[in-house]
Amino acid sequence: MQSPFPHLLEEFVVVTAPMERVERVITDEALMKRWMSPAVQFTPLDGWQFERGARWRLRLTGVGPLLEAGYVVVERRPGLVLWAFDGFWEGFDAWQWLPWQERSDQTLIHNRVEYRLRVPGLDLIWPLTVAPLMKLDAQAQMVRLRQICEQREAVQFQP
């Protein structure tokens, strides 16, 4: 069965950190702002929360409201935050983390974004322009995420 979303962005990283630390790095405001892409402005509309139904706004920086989307948490459990989004693009953004090879000191982090573009004509230039830049940005974001997850002191002593 073919996905209704023609575009896919997927990244994985293994970190030397337990799941609890990864959870905190992914959901804590100060820590998330350290690893998240500077090309993205991700703003909570209901306060900094990840419970089901929490609303967020994503805007690609530098392009104004043209490339903006509303995000809603549709599923949340330990090891998973799943957003549905709608705006200039429509789809799902899943962040999942789970023990790596049954080791409690290592965690696999997986980010999968499935989407379709909703701005007429954007599909024509997206694969040659924005999509490759998004891939590079996502890879750099995962490097920052790994670094922060592996900095025990930075995570343990955050209020």
Chimera marker file (.cmm) of the C-alpha trace (Angstrom):
<marker_set name="trace">
<marker id="1" x="0.000" y="0.000" z="0.000" r="1" g="1" b="0" radius="0.5"/>
<marker id="2" x="1.404" y="3.374" z="-1.005" r="1" g="1" b="0" radius="0.5"/>
<marker id="3" x="1.597" y="6.151" z="1.575" r="1" g="1" b="0" radius="0.5"/>
<marker id="4" x="-0.693" y="9.125" z="0.987" r="1" g="1" b="0" radius="0.5"/>
<marker id="5" x="2.357" y="11.279" z="1.723" r="1" g="1" b="0" radius="0.5"/>
<marker id="6" x="4.833" y="11.446" z="-1.170" r="1" g="1" b="0" radius="0.5"/>
<marker id="7" x="7.685" y="13.008" z="0.819" r="1" g="1" b="0" radius="0.5"/>
<marker id="8" x="9.706" y="11.380" z="3.585" r="1" g="1" b="0" radius="0.5"/>
<marker id="9" x="12.487" y="12.682" z="5.803" r="1" g="1" b="0" radius="0.5"/>
<marker id="10" x="13.968" y="10.128" z="8.180" r="1" g="1" b="0" radius="0.5"/>
<marker id="11" x="16.960" y="10.231" z="10.519" r="1" g="1" b="0" radius="0.5"/>
<marker id="12" x="18.362" y="7.875" z="13.179" r="1" g="1" b="0" radius="0.5"/>
<marker id="13" x="21.028" y="8.294" z="15.827" r="1" g="1" b="0" radius="0.5"/>
<marker id="14" x="22.261" y="6.054" z="18.655" r="1" g="1" b="0" radius="0.5"/>
<marker id="15" x="23.229" y="7.914" z="21.818" r="1" g="1" b="0" radius="0.5"/>
<marker id="16" x="25.086" y="6.781" z="24.900" r="1" g="1" b="0" radius="0.5"/>
<marker id="17" x="22.350" y="7.817" z="27.300" r="1" g="1" b="0" radius="0.5"/>
<marker id="18" x="19.448" y="6.045" z="29.011" r="1" g="1" b="0" radius="0.5"/>
<marker id="19" x="15.895" y="6.504" z="27.726" r="1" g="1" b="0" radius="0.5"/>
<marker id="20" x="14.926" y="8.755" z="30.653" r="1" g="1" b="0" radius="0.5"/>
<marker id="21" x="17.678" y="11.246" z="29.790" r="1" g="1" b="0" radius="0.5"/>
<marker id="22" x="16.723" y="11.199" z="26.117" r="1" g="1" b="0" radius="0.5"/>
<marker id="23" x="13.090" y="11.847" z="27.053" r="1" g="1" b="0" radius="0.5"/>
<marker id="24" x="14.142" y="14.884" z="29.046" r="1" g="1" b="0" radius="0.5"/>
<marker id="25" x="16.381" y="16.249" z="26.277" r="1" g="1" b="0" radius="0.5"/>
<marker id="26" x="13.625" y="15.841" z="23.711" r="1" g="1" b="0" radius="0.5"/>
<marker id="27" x="10.864" y="17.435" z="25.817" r="1" g="1" b="0" radius="0.5"/>
<marker id="28" x="12.547" y="19.945" z="28.165" r="1" g="1" b="0" radius="0.5"/>
<marker id="29" x="12.213" y="23.480" z="26.803" r="1" g="1" b="0" radius="0.5"/>
<marker id="30" x="15.752" y="24.715" z="27.490" r="1" g="1" b="0" radius="0.5"/>
<marker id="31" x="17.338" y="21.489" z="26.239" r="1" g="1" b="0" radius="0.5"/>
<marker id="32" x="15.117" y="21.235" z="23.160" r="1" g="1" b="0" radius="0.5"/>
<marker id="33" x="16.043" y="24.777" z="22.151" r="1" g="1" b="0" radius="0.5"/>
<marker id="34" x="19.723" y="23.738" z="22.211" r="1" g="1" b="0" radius="0.5"/>
<marker id="35" x="19.385" y="20.900" z="19.687" r="1" g="1" b="0" radius="0.5"/>
<marker id="36" x="16.495" y="22.032" z="17.525" r="1" g="1" b="0" radius="0.5"/>
<marker id="37" x="17.210" y="23.470" z="14.103" r="1" g="1" b="0" radius="0.5"/>
<marker id="38" x="17.822" y="27.227" z="14.006" r="1" g="1" b="0" radius="0.5"/>
<marker id="39" x="15.955" y="27.213" z="10.665" r="1" g="1" b="0" radius="0.5"/>
<marker id="40" x="12.744" y="26.336" z="12.501" r="1" g="1" b="0" radius="0.5"/>
<marker id="41" x="10.688" y="28.384" z="14.922" r="1" g="1" b="0" radius="0.5"/>
<marker id="42" x="8.597" y="25.896" z="16.934" r="1" g="1" b="0" radius="0.5"/>
<marker id="43" x="6.206" y="27.660" z="19.306" r="1" g="1" b="0" radius="0.5"/>
<marker id="44" x="3.778" y="26.082" z="21.781" r="1" g="1" b="0" radius="0.5"/>
<marker id="45" x="0.252" y="27.515" z="21.667" r="1" g="1" b="0" radius="0.5"/>
<marker id="46" x="-0.938" y="25.835" z="24.880" r="1" g="1" b="0" radius="0.5"/>
<marker id="47" x="2.218" y="26.173" z="26.988" r="1" g="1" b="0" radius="0.5"/>
<marker id="48" x="5.244" y="23.900" z="26.813" r="1" g="1" b="0" radius="0.5"/>
<marker id="49" x="3.542" y="20.510" z="26.844" r="1" g="1" b="0" radius="0.5"/>
<marker id="50" x="3.459" y="17.294" z="24.883" r="1" g="1" b="0" radius="0.5"/>
<marker id="51" x="0.166" y="15.757" z="26.034" r="1" g="1" b="0" radius="0.5"/>
<marker id="52" x="-2.303" y="14.563" z="23.425" r="1" g="1" b="0" radius="0.5"/>
<marker id="53" x="-4.065" y="17.579" z="21.898" r="1" g="1" b="0" radius="0.5"/>
<marker id="54" x="-1.275" y="20.073" z="22.691" r="1" g="1" b="0" radius="0.5"/>
<marker id="55" x="-1.020" y="22.606" z="19.867" r="1" g="1" b="0" radius="0.5"/>
<marker id="56" x="2.176" y="24.055" z="18.392" r="1" g="1" b="0" radius="0.5"/>
<marker id="57" x="3.064" y="26.366" z="15.490" r="1" g="1" b="0" radius="0.5"/>
<marker id="58" x="6.012" y="25.720" z="13.166" r="1" g="1" b="0" radius="0.5"/>
<marker id="59" x="7.444" y="28.449" z="10.984" r="1" g="1" b="0" radius="0.5"/>
<marker id="60" x="10.517" y="28.204" z="8.801" r="1" g="1" b="0" radius="0.5"/>
<marker id="61" x="12.602" y="31.214" z="9.783" r="1" g="1" b="0" radius="0.5"/>
<marker id="62" x="13.300" y="33.873" z="7.234" r="1" g="1" b="0" radius="0.5"/>
<marker id="63" x="10.242" y="33.239" z="5.043" r="1" g="1" b="0" radius="0.5"/>
<marker id="64" x="7.474" y="34.723" z="7.173" r="1" g="1" b="0" radius="0.5"/>
<marker id="65" x="3.996" y="33.203" z="7.441" r="1" g="1" b="0" radius="0.5"/>
<marker id="66" x="4.119" y="31.646" z="3.953" r="1" g="1" b="0" radius="0.5"/>
<marker id="67" x="5.740" y="28.452" z="5.230" r="1" g="1" b="0" radius="0.5"/>
<marker id="68" x="3.861" y="27.941" z="8.484" r="1" g="1" b="0" radius="0.5"/>
<marker id="69" x="1.987" y="24.932" z="9.859" r="1" g="1" b="0" radius="0.5"/>
<marker id="70" x="-0.085" y="24.034" z="12.882" r="1" g="1" b="0" radius="0.5"/>
<marker id="71" x="1.066" y="20.958" z="14.808" r="1" g="1" b="0" radius="0.5"/>
<marker id="72" x="-1.044" y="18.892" z="17.223" r="1" g="1" b="0" radius="0.5"/>
<marker id="73" x="0.218" y="16.056" z="19.428" r="1" g="1" b="0" radius="0.5"/>
<marker id="74" x="-1.884" y="13.054" z="18.359" r="1" g="1" b="0" radius="0.5"/>
<marker id="75" x="-0.077" y="10.394" z="20.373" r="1" g="1" b="0" radius="0.5"/>
<marker id="76" x="2.174" y="10.586" z="23.399" r="1" g="1" b="0" radius="0.5"/>
<marker id="77" x="3.672" y="7.848" z="25.526" r="1" g="1" b="0" radius="0.5"/>
<marker id="78" x="7.117" y="7.151" z="26.984" r="1" g="1" b="0" radius="0.5"/>
<marker id="79" x="9.467" y="6.945" z="24.030" r="1" g="1" b="0" radius="0.5"/>
<marker id="80" x="7.120" y="8.618" z="21.510" r="1" g="1" b="0" radius="0.5"/>
<marker id="81" x="5.810" y="12.017" z="20.500" r="1" g="1" b="0" radius="0.5"/>
<marker id="82" x="3.679" y="11.969" z="17.337" r="1" g="1" b="0" radius="0.5"/>
<marker id="83" x="2.474" y="15.207" z="15.786" r="1" g="1" b="0" radius="0.5"/>
<marker id="84" x="0.031" y="15.705" z="12.922" r="1" g="1" b="0" radius="0.5"/>
<marker id="85" x="0.549" y="18.952" z="11.051" r="1" g="1" b="0" radius="0.5"/>
<marker id="86" x="-1.298" y="21.052" z="8.513" r="1" g="1" b="0" radius="0.5"/>
<marker id="87" x="-0.407" y="24.280" z="6.737" r="1" g="1" b="0" radius="0.5"/>
<marker id="88" x="2.021" y="24.711" z="3.854" r="1" g="1" b="0" radius="0.5"/>
<marker id="89" x="2.581" y="20.999" z="4.345" r="1" g="1" b="0" radius="0.5"/>
<marker id="90" x="0.437" y="18.229" z="5.767" r="1" g="1" b="0" radius="0.5"/>
<marker id="91" x="1.472" y="14.989" z="7.408" r="1" g="1" b="0" radius="0.5"/>
<marker id="92" x="3.022" y="13.457" z="10.508" r="1" g="1" b="0" radius="0.5"/>
<marker id="93" x="6.206" y="14.053" z="12.488" r="1" g="1" b="0" radius="0.5"/>
<marker id="94" x="7.194" y="11.192" z="14.814" r="1" g="1" b="0" radius="0.5"/>
<marker id="95" x="9.972" y="11.246" z="17.396" r="1" g="1" b="0" radius="0.5"/>
<marker id="96" x="10.619" y="7.831" z="18.878" r="1" g="1" b="0" radius="0.5"/>
<marker id="97" x="13.350" y="6.584" z="21.204" r="1" g="1" b="0" radius="0.5"/>
<marker id="98" x="13.943" y="3.065" z="22.453" r="1" g="1" b="0" radius="0.5"/>
<marker id="99" x="16.704" y="0.982" z="24.040" r="1" g="1" b="0" radius="0.5"/>
<marker id="100" x="19.444" y="0.081" z="21.600" r="1" g="1" b="0" radius="0.5"/>
<marker id="101" x="20.310" y="-3.623" z="21.433" r="1" g="1" b="0" radius="0.5"/>
<marker id="102" x="18.790" y="-4.231" z="24.874" r="1" g="1" b="0" radius="0.5"/>
<marker id="103" x="21.352" y="-1.947" z="26.535" r="1" g="1" b="0" radius="0.5"/>
<marker id="104" x="20.061" y="0.408" z="29.209" r="1" g="1" b="0" radius="0.5"/>
<marker id="105" x="22.888" y="2.888" z="28.588" r="1" g="1" b="0" radius="0.5"/>
<marker id="106" x="22.221" y="3.366" z="24.858" r="1" g="1" b="0" radius="0.5"/>
<marker id="107" x="19.135" y="4.686" z="23.090" r="1" g="1" b="0" radius="0.5"/>
<marker id="108" x="18.136" y="4.742" z="19.439" r="1" g="1" b="0" radius="0.5"/>
<marker id="109" x="16.431" y="7.995" z="18.452" r="1" g="1" b="0" radius="0.5"/>
<marker id="110" x="14.341" y="7.958" z="15.287" r="1" g="1" b="0" radius="0.5"/>
<marker id="111" x="12.687" y="10.956" z="13.635" r="1" g="1" b="0" radius="0.5"/>
<marker id="112" x="10.325" y="10.324" z="10.715" r="1" g="1" b="0" radius="0.5"/>
<marker id="113" x="8.458" y="13.064" z="8.862" r="1" g="1" b="0" radius="0.5"/>
<marker id="114" x="5.945" y="12.037" z="6.185" r="1" g="1" b="0" radius="0.5"/>
<marker id="115" x="4.312" y="14.881" z="4.321" r="1" g="1" b="0" radius="0.5"/>
<marker id="116" x="2.724" y="16.366" z="1.250" r="1" g="1" b="0" radius="0.5"/>
<marker id="117" x="3.085" y="19.972" z="0.158" r="1" g="1" b="0" radius="0.5"/>
<marker id="118" x="-0.030" y="22.119" z="-0.023" r="1" g="1" b="0" radius="0.5"/>
<marker id="119" x="1.350" y="25.219" z="-1.738" r="1" g="1" b="0" radius="0.5"/>
<marker id="120" x="0.666" y="25.045" z="-5.501" r="1" g="1" b="0" radius="0.5"/>
<marker id="121" x="3.834" y="24.644" z="-7.544" r="1" g="1" b="0" radius="0.5"/>
<marker id="122" x="6.083" y="23.972" z="-4.550" r="1" g="1" b="0" radius="0.5"/>
<marker id="123" x="6.309" y="20.278" z="-5.490" r="1" g="1" b="0" radius="0.5"/>
<marker id="124" x="8.159" y="21.290" z="-8.655" r="1" g="1" b="0" radius="0.5"/>
<marker id="125" x="11.103" y="22.962" z="-6.928" r="1" g="1" b="0" radius="0.5"/>
<marker id="126" x="11.052" y="21.276" z="-3.499" r="1" g="1" b="0" radius="0.5"/>
<marker id="127" x="13.075" y="18.108" z="-4.374" r="1" g="1" b="0" radius="0.5"/>
<marker id="128" x="15.904" y="20.142" z="-5.904" r="1" g="1" b="0" radius="0.5"/>
<marker id="129" x="16.018" y="23.008" z="-3.431" r="1" g="1" b="0" radius="0.5"/>
<marker id="130" x="14.419" y="22.742" z="0.008" r="1" g="1" b="0" radius="0.5"/>
<marker id="131" x="14.372" y="18.939" z="0.475" r="1" g="1" b="0" radius="0.5"/>
<marker id="132" x="18.184" y="18.503" z="0.279" r="1" g="1" b="0" radius="0.5"/>
<marker id="133" x="18.655" y="21.425" z="2.683" r="1" g="1" b="0" radius="0.5"/>
<marker id="134" x="16.103" y="19.885" z="5.074" r="1" g="1" b="0" radius="0.5"/>
<marker id="135" x="18.021" y="16.600" z="4.982" r="1" g="1" b="0" radius="0.5"/>
<marker id="136" x="21.319" y="18.321" z="5.847" r="1" g="1" b="0" radius="0.5"/>
<marker id="137" x="19.615" y="20.344" z="8.569" r="1" g="1" b="0" radius="0.5"/>
<marker id="138" x="17.990" y="17.206" z="10.042" r="1" g="1" b="0" radius="0.5"/>
<marker id="139" x="21.364" y="15.448" z="10.113" r="1" g="1" b="0" radius="0.5"/>
<marker id="140" x="22.992" y="18.406" z="11.886" r="1" g="1" b="0" radius="0.5"/>
<marker id="141" x="20.079" y="18.498" z="14.342" r="1" g="1" b="0" radius="0.5"/>
<marker id="142" x="20.644" y="14.823" z="15.204" r="1" g="1" b="0" radius="0.5"/>
<marker id="143" x="24.336" y="15.514" z="15.859" r="1" g="1" b="0" radius="0.5"/>
<marker id="144" x="23.379" y="18.297" z="18.297" r="1" g="1" b="0" radius="0.5"/>
<marker id="145" x="20.751" y="16.044" z="19.901" r="1" g="1" b="0" radius="0.5"/>
<marker id="146" x="23.326" y="13.280" z="20.436" r="1" g="1" b="0" radius="0.5"/>
<marker id="147" x="25.830" y="15.718" z="21.943" r="1" g="1" b="0" radius="0.5"/>
<marker id="148" x="23.303" y="17.079" z="24.435" r="1" g="1" b="0" radius="0.5"/>
<marker id="149" x="22.001" y="13.619" z="25.362" r="1" g="1" b="0" radius="0.5"/>
<marker id="150" x="25.551" y="12.484" z="26.063" r="1" g="1" b="0" radius="0.5"/>
<marker id="151" x="26.364" y="15.502" z="28.270" r="1" g="1" b="0" radius="0.5"/>
<marker id="152" x="25.215" y="14.025" z="31.557" r="1" g="1" b="0" radius="0.5"/>
<marker id="153" x="26.033" y="17.132" z="33.575" r="1" g="1" b="0" radius="0.5"/>
<marker id="154" x="24.039" y="19.409" z="31.282" r="1" g="1" b="0" radius="0.5"/>
<marker id="155" x="20.942" y="17.254" z="31.625" r="1" g="1" b="0" radius="0.5"/>
<marker id="156" x="21.199" y="16.267" z="35.307" r="1" g="1" b="0" radius="0.5"/>
<marker id="157" x="21.616" y="19.775" z="36.676" r="1" g="1" b="0" radius="0.5"/>
<marker id="158" x="18.893" y="21.505" z="34.675" r="1" g="1" b="0" radius="0.5"/>
<marker id="159" x="16.097" y="22.785" z="36.954" r="1" g="1" b="0" radius="0.5"/>
<link id1="1" id2="2" r="1" g="1" b="0" radius="0.2"/>
<link id1="2" id2="3" r="1" g="1" b="0" radius="0.2"/>
<link id1="3" id2="4" r="1" g="1" b="0" radius="0.2"/>
<link id1="4" id2="5" r="1" g="1" b="0" radius="0.2"/>
<link id1="5" id2="6" r="1" g="1" b="0" radius="0.2"/>
<link id1="6" id2="7" r="1" g="1" b="0" radius="0.2"/>
<link id1="7" id2="8" r="1" g="1" b="0" radius="0.2"/>
<link id1="8" id2="9" r="1" g="1" b="0" radius="0.2"/>
<link id1="9" id2="10" r="1" g="1" b="0" radius="0.2"/>
<link id1="10" id2="11" r="1" g="1" b="0" radius="0.2"/>
<link id1="11" id2="12" r="1" g="1" b="0" radius="0.2"/>
<link id1="12" id2="13" r="1" g="1" b="0" radius="0.2"/>
<link id1="13" id2="14" r="1" g="1" b="0" radius="0.2"/>
<link id1="14" id2="15" r="1" g="1" b="0" radius="0.2"/>
<link id1="15" id2="16" r="1" g="1" b="0" radius="0.2"/>
<link id1="16" id2="17" r="1" g="1" b="0" radius="0.2"/>
<link id1="17" id2="18" r="1" g="1" b="0" radius="0.2"/>
<link id1="18" id2="19" r="1" g="1" b="0" radius="0.2"/>
<link id1="19" id2="20" r="1" g="1" b="0" radius="0.2"/>
<link id1="20" id2="21" r="1" g="1" b="0" radius="0.2"/>
<link id1="21" id2="22" r="1" g="1" b="0" radius="0.2"/>
<link id1="22" id2="23" r="1" g="1" b="0" radius="0.2"/>
<link id1="23" id2="24" r="1" g="1" b="0" radius="0.2"/>
<link id1="24" id2="25" r="1" g="1" b="0" radius="0.2"/>
<link id1="25" id2="26" r="1" g="1" b="0" radius="0.2"/>
<link id1="26" id2="27" r="1" g="1" b="0" radius="0.2"/>
<link id1="27" id2="28" r="1" g="1" b="0" radius="0.2"/>
<link id1="28" id2="29" r="1" g="1" b="0" radius="0.2"/>
<link id1="29" id2="30" r="1" g="1" b="0" radius="0.2"/>
<link id1="30" id2="31" r="1" g="1" b="0" radius="0.2"/>
<link id1="31" id2="32" r="1" g="1" b="0" radius="0.2"/>
<link id1="32" id2="33" r="1" g="1" b="0" radius="0.2"/>
<link id1="33" id2="34" r="1" g="1" b="0" radius="0.2"/>
<link id1="34" id2="35" r="1" g="1" b="0" radius="0.2"/>
<link id1="35" id2="36" r="1" g="1" b="0" radius="0.2"/>
<link id1="36" id2="37" r="1" g="1" b="0" radius="0.2"/>
<link id1="37" id2="38" r="1" g="1" b="0" radius="0.2"/>
<link id1="38" id2="39" r="1" g="1" b="0" radius="0.2"/>
<link id1="39" id2="40" r="1" g="1" b="0" radius="0.2"/>
<link id1="40" id2="41" r="1" g="1" b="0" radius="0.2"/>
<link id1="41" id2="42" r="1" g="1" b="0" radius="0.2"/>
<link id1="42" id2="43" r="1" g="1" b="0" radius="0.2"/>
<link id1="43" id2="44" r="1" g="1" b="0" radius="0.2"/>
<link id1="44" id2="45" r="1" g="1" b="0" radius="0.2"/>
<link id1="45" id2="46" r="1" g="1" b="0" radius="0.2"/>
<link id1="46" id2="47" r="1" g="1" b="0" radius="0.2"/>
<link id1="47" id2="48" r="1" g="1" b="0" radius="0.2"/>
<link id1="48" id2="49" r="1" g="1" b="0" radius="0.2"/>
<link id1="49" id2="50" r="1" g="1" b="0" radius="0.2"/>
<link id1="50" id2="51" r="1" g="1" b="0" radius="0.2"/>
<link id1="51" id2="52" r="1" g="1" b="0" radius="0.2"/>
<link id1="52" id2="53" r="1" g="1" b="0" radius="0.2"/>
<link id1="53" id2="54" r="1" g="1" b="0" radius="0.2"/>
<link id1="54" id2="55" r="1" g="1" b="0" radius="0.2"/>
<link id1="55" id2="56" r="1" g="1" b="0" radius="0.2"/>
<link id1="56" id2="57" r="1" g="1" b="0" radius="0.2"/>
<link id1="57" id2="58" r="1" g="1" b="0" radius="0.2"/>
<link id1="58" id2="59" r="1" g="1" b="0" radius="0.2"/>
<link id1="59" id2="60" r="1" g="1" b="0" radius="0.2"/>
<link id1="60" id2="61" r="1" g="1" b="0" radius="0.2"/>
<link id1="61" id2="62" r="1" g="1" b="0" radius="0.2"/>
<link id1="62" id2="63" r="1" g="1" b="0" radius="0.2"/>
<link id1="63" id2="64" r="1" g="1" b="0" radius="0.2"/>
<link id1="64" id2="65" r="1" g="1" b="0" radius="0.2"/>
<link id1="65" id2="66" r="1" g="1" b="0" radius="0.2"/>
<link id1="66" id2="67" r="1" g="1" b="0" radius="0.2"/>
<link id1="67" id2="68" r="1" g="1" b="0" radius="0.2"/>
<link id1="68" id2="69" r="1" g="1" b="0" radius="0.2"/>
<link id1="69" id2="70" r="1" g="1" b="0" radius="0.2"/>
<link id1="70" id2="71" r="1" g="1" b="0" radius="0.2"/>
<link id1="71" id2="72" r="1" g="1" b="0" radius="0.2"/>
<link id1="72" id2="73" r="1" g="1" b="0" radius="0.2"/>
<link id1="73" id2="74" r="1" g="1" b="0" radius="0.2"/>
<link id1="74" id2="75" r="1" g="1" b="0" radius="0.2"/>
<link id1="75" id2="76" r="1" g="1" b="0" radius="0.2"/>
<link id1="76" id2="77" r="1" g="1" b="0" radius="0.2"/>
<link id1="77" id2="78" r="1" g="1" b="0" radius="0.2"/>
<link id1="78" id2="79" r="1" g="1" b="0" radius="0.2"/>
<link id1="79" id2="80" r="1" g="1" b="0" radius="0.2"/>
<link id1="80" id2="81" r="1" g="1" b="0" radius="0.2"/>
<link id1="81" id2="82" r="1" g="1" b="0" radius="0.2"/>
<link id1="82" id2="83" r="1" g="1" b="0" radius="0.2"/>
<link id1="83" id2="84" r="1" g="1" b="0" radius="0.2"/>
<link id1="84" id2="85" r="1" g="1" b="0" radius="0.2"/>
<link id1="85" id2="86" r="1" g="1" b="0" radius="0.2"/>
<link id1="86" id2="87" r="1" g="1" b="0" radius="0.2"/>
<link id1="87" id2="88" r="1" g="1" b="0" radius="0.2"/>
<link id1="88" id2="89" r="1" g="1" b="0" radius="0.2"/>
<link id1="89" id2="90" r="1" g="1" b="0" radius="0.2"/>
<link id1="90" id2="91" r="1" g="1" b="0" radius="0.2"/>
<link id1="91" id2="92" r="1" g="1" b="0" radius="0.2"/>
<link id1="92" id2="93" r="1" g="1" b="0" radius="0.2"/>
<link id1="93" id2="94" r="1" g="1" b="0" radius="0.2"/>
<link id1="94" id2="95" r="1" g="1" b="0" radius="0.2"/>
<link id1="95" id2="96" r="1" g="1" b="0" radius="0.2"/>
<link id1="96" id2="97" r="1" g="1" b="0" radius="0.2"/>
<link id1="97" id2="98" r="1" g="1" b="0" radius="0.2"/>
<link id1="98" id2="99" r="1" g="1" b="0" radius="0.2"/>
<link id1="99" id2="100" r="1" g="1" b="0" radius="0.2"/>
<link id1="100" id2="101" r="1" g="1" b="0" radius="0.2"/>
<link id1="101" id2="102" r="1" g="1" b="0" radius="0.2"/>
<link id1="102" id2="103" r="1" g="1" b="0" radius="0.2"/>
<link id1="103" id2="104" r="1" g="1" b="0" radius="0.2"/>
<link id1="104" id2="105" r="1" g="1" b="0" radius="0.2"/>
<link id1="105" id2="106" r="1" g="1" b="0" radius="0.2"/>
<link id1="106" id2="107" r="1" g="1" b="0" radius="0.2"/>
<link id1="107" id2="108" r="1" g="1" b="0" radius="0.2"/>
<link id1="108" id2="109" r="1" g="1" b="0" radius="0.2"/>
<link id1="109" id2="110" r="1" g="1" b="0" radius="0.2"/>
<link id1="110" id2="111" r="1" g="1" b="0" radius="0.2"/>
<link id1="111" id2="112" r="1" g="1" b="0" radius="0.2"/>
<link id1="112" id2="113" r="1" g="1" b="0" radius="0.2"/>
<link id1="113" id2="114" r="1" g="1" b="0" radius="0.2"/>
<link id1="114" id2="115" r="1" g="1" b="0" radius="0.2"/>
<link id1="115" id2="116" r="1" g="1" b="0" radius="0.2"/>
<link id1="116" id2="117" r="1" g="1" b="0" radius="0.2"/>
<link id1="117" id2="118" r="1" g="1" b="0" radius="0.2"/>
<link id1="118" id2="119" r="1" g="1" b="0" radius="0.2"/>
<link id1="119" id2="120" r="1" g="1" b="0" radius="0.2"/>
<link id1="120" id2="121" r="1" g="1" b="0" radius="0.2"/>
<link id1="121" id2="122" r="1" g="1" b="0" radius="0.2"/>
<link id1="122" id2="123" r="1" g="1" b="0" radius="0.2"/>
<link id1="123" id2="124" r="1" g="1" b="0" radius="0.2"/>
<link id1="124" id2="125" r="1" g="1" b="0" radius="0.2"/>
<link id1="125" id2="126" r="1" g="1" b="0" radius="0.2"/>
<link id1="126" id2="127" r="1" g="1" b="0" radius="0.2"/>
<link id1="127" id2="128" r="1" g="1" b="0" radius="0.2"/>
<link id1="128" id2="129" r="1" g="1" b="0" radius="0.2"/>
<link id1="129" id2="130" r="1" g="1" b="0" radius="0.2"/>
<link id1="130" id2="131" r="1" g="1" b="0" radius="0.2"/>
<link id1="131" id2="132" r="1" g="1" b="0" radius="0.2"/>
<link id1="132" id2="133" r="1" g="1" b="0" radius="0.2"/>
<link id1="133" id2="134" r="1" g="1" b="0" radius="0.2"/>
<link id1="134" id2="135" r="1" g="1" b="0" radius="0.2"/>
<link id1="135" id2="136" r="1" g="1" b="0" radius="0.2"/>
<link id1="136" id2="137" r="1" g="1" b="0" radius="0.2"/>
<link id1="137" id2="138" r="1" g="1" b="0" radius="0.2"/>
<link id1="138" id2="139" r="1" g="1" b="0" radius="0.2"/>
<link id1="139" id2="140" r="1" g="1" b="0" radius="0.2"/>
<link id1="140" id2="141" r="1" g="1" b="0" radius="0.2"/>
<link id1="141" id2="142" r="1" g="1" b="0" radius="0.2"/>
<link id1="142" id2="143" r="1" g="1" b="0" radius="0.2"/>
<link id1="143" id2="144" r="1" g="1" b="0" radius="0.2"/>
<link id1="144" id2="145" r="1" g="1" b="0" radius="0.2"/>
<link id1="145" id2="146" r="1" g="1" b="0" radius="0.2"/>
<link id1="146" id2="147" r="1" g="1" b="0" radius="0.2"/>
<link id1="147" id2="148" r="1" g="1" b="0" radius="0.2"/>
<link id1="148" id2="149" r="1" g="1" b="0" radius="0.2"/>
<link id1="149" id2="150" r="1" g="1" b="0" radius="0.2"/>
<link id1="150" id2="151" r="1" g="1" b="0" radius="0.2"/>
<link id1="151" id2="152" r="1" g="1" b="0" radius="0.2"/>
<link id1="152" id2="153" r="1" g="1" b="0" radius="0.2"/>
<link id1="153" id2="154" r="1" g="1" b="0" radius="0.2"/>
<link id1="154" id2="155" r="1" g="1" b="0" radius="0.2"/>
<link id1="155" id2="156" r="1" g="1" b="0" radius="0.2"/>
<link id1="156" id2="157" r="1" g="1" b="0" radius="0.2"/>
<link id1="157" id2="158" r="1" g="1" b="0" radius="0.2"/>
<link id1="158" id2="159" r="1" g="1" b="0" radius="0.2"/>
</marker_set>
